[in-house]
Amino acid sequence: MIRLLFLFYFFISLSFCQAQNITSALKAMGAPNNPEVEIAWNRYYDYAEIQDICQQLSKAHPQLVQMSSIGRSVQGRELTLLTITNFETGTDTEKPAIYVDGNIHSNEIQGSEVALYTAWYLAENYGEVDWITDLVDTRTFYIVPSINPDARDYFIHQPNTPHSPRSGLLPRDDDGDGRYDEDPPDDLDGDGNIVMMRKTVPNGRWTTDPDDPRRMVRAEPDETGEYRLIGWEGMDNDGDGQVNEDGPGYYDPNRNWGIDWQPASIQHGADQYPFSIPENRAVAEFVRAHPNIGAGQSYHNAGGMILRGPGNPDADLYHPDDVERFDNLAEIGKAQLPHYRYLVVGKDMYRVYGGELDWFYGAHGIFMFSNELWTSFDYFRKKGRESGWFGRREDVYKFDELLLFGEGIVEWKPVEHPQYGDIEIGGIRKNWTRTAPSFLIEDMCHRNMAFTLFHAHHLPKIAVDTVKVQTLDNSLLQIDAVIRNDRMLPTRSAHEVQHQFTRPDWVTLEGVDVVAGFVVTDPLQNRATEQKHHPQRIKVETIAGMGTVQVRWLVQGTNRATLIVDSHRGGHIERSVDVR
């Protein structure tokens, strides 16, 4: 009996071990295994939940994640910053950095989830995936999940359309009556949605789709329609004869940045003056205080796009050399993000004055993209079905029918309106069309994060390639050093060099008496330009992507010297040189 029990437990244990081995052999690829912080990436999070996730990450990974704040919102919420790097390999400001934000427009919420996913993925995969480990060791990620947290919560917790509010929550008098935000949309039936209003009228120009009576379509020119579409659900709250004309805000946080700014008469939503919005000012002050930021990524929605500036097609802003680098990175993104289009805002979409993209590049030379998340290709993943920002209207309704089971659409229902009398309300819920449905959120997060990680990977990575010491006839020593950049992006963009936003890179030789210093302009012809002042510290305008720079010193005496390369956006390295 004892022998039988022993054999029974032996085989049970063996089976358990085999199951463990199988589980180990089938570890999920593309996601952290056994993460310290378990997060569901099939839903969206409000401000309090985002704060909790950030706190969990910083507590679970203190050597990799620091939680702080870059400022406060209009209503006093922290603009939370996650700084991601391996602090044991150097401080965050010593490494090339990428800045990431989301949710500048309050109804474009999923940018926050992509930003959070990026932080989580980096922290949880450190030490598990070699490529990620090297990235976190050598790069810094400054991630602000939401730069419009007040209106994000307003969108999530209050009745809204898919498109409201785009603004932040600084009170503004939109209709010029001396009152602020007094006529917002109204949830007439109290169901938490702001949908469309329609009224039955003779010879209306709208009718219902015979294939889906929930959907409104225009009547043919010779067809008798049934309805007049009145607009989004609401009433005239202030008695001025208008409906929904003065809701929360209104200004556009992405038209308020301090470059190529134009007043509201030219640029709708520009607000009162550049950086009148405190959230934007907080971002600007943070970026100015961190010159190691050489790349940027902002997440918007929707339409499936990888965007760069300029927003004004008449602006001669983007240097051709930098455009080539933008194009190279975007090609990677197009492979990672099926059916995302790479577009130039002002040329391919519409004019934007005072946009975030142009401020990062135009005022700082930072290589920054904006991704418009969620593509209509994902409705049925058929090429050629994309149309407009949100896809073909029939696909929106068919996707809701076949995959959301009616959850995305409010069916028409009668209500009594105080101004319009008997009407009906119905249409698309606020959380449909602009935002990815739950089962597609993680795919969207991961693919867009991958684009950001490759952008960070191609921030400059500098190294001392060779150092050559030779004795000259007049008892001087000549030291030649070649500094290389092993990544695609330069240490200073061509635009940055042209406008001298920041200091040049420095290549310094310490510990010996330097007589003269040079930048070697043509190594093959042995041509060099002397730097007559402070020759021990050679100024290098930039180290090109996948390029090299050669510097030269003439020195007296023998000693062990230190060669230091100090670049705001390329990092800081030191190497010992035996001078003799």
Buried (B, 14 or more C-beta within 10 A) or exposed (E): EEEEEEEEEEEEEEEEEEEEEEEEEEEEEEEBEEBEBEBEBEEBBBBEBBBEBBBBBBEBBEEBBBBEEBBBBBBEBBBBBBBBBBBEEBEBBBBBBBBBBBBBBBBBBBBBBBBBBBBBBBBBBBEEBEEBBBBBBBBBBBBBBBBBBBBBBBBBEBBBBBBBBBBBBBBBEBBEBEBEBBBBBBBBBEBEBBBBBBBEEEEBBBBBEEEBEBBBBEBEEEEEBBBBBBEBBBBBBEEBEBBBBBBBBBBBBBBBBBBBBBEEEEBEBBBEEBBBBBBBBBBBEBBEEBBBBBBBBBBBBBBBBBBBBBBBBEBEBBBEBBBEBBEEBBEBBBEBBEBBBBBBBBEEBEBBBBBBBBBBBBBBBBBBBBBBBBBBBBBEEEEEBBEEBBBBBBBBBBBBBEBBEEEBBBEBEEEEBEEBEEBBBBBBBBBBBBBBBBEBBBEBBBBBBBBBBBBBBBBBBBBBBEBEBEEEEEEBBBBBBBBBBEBBBBBBBBBBBBBEBBEBBBBBBBBBEBEBBBBBEEEEEEEBEEBEEEBBBBBBBBBBBBBBBBBBBBBBEEBEBBBBBBBBBBBBBEBEBEBE
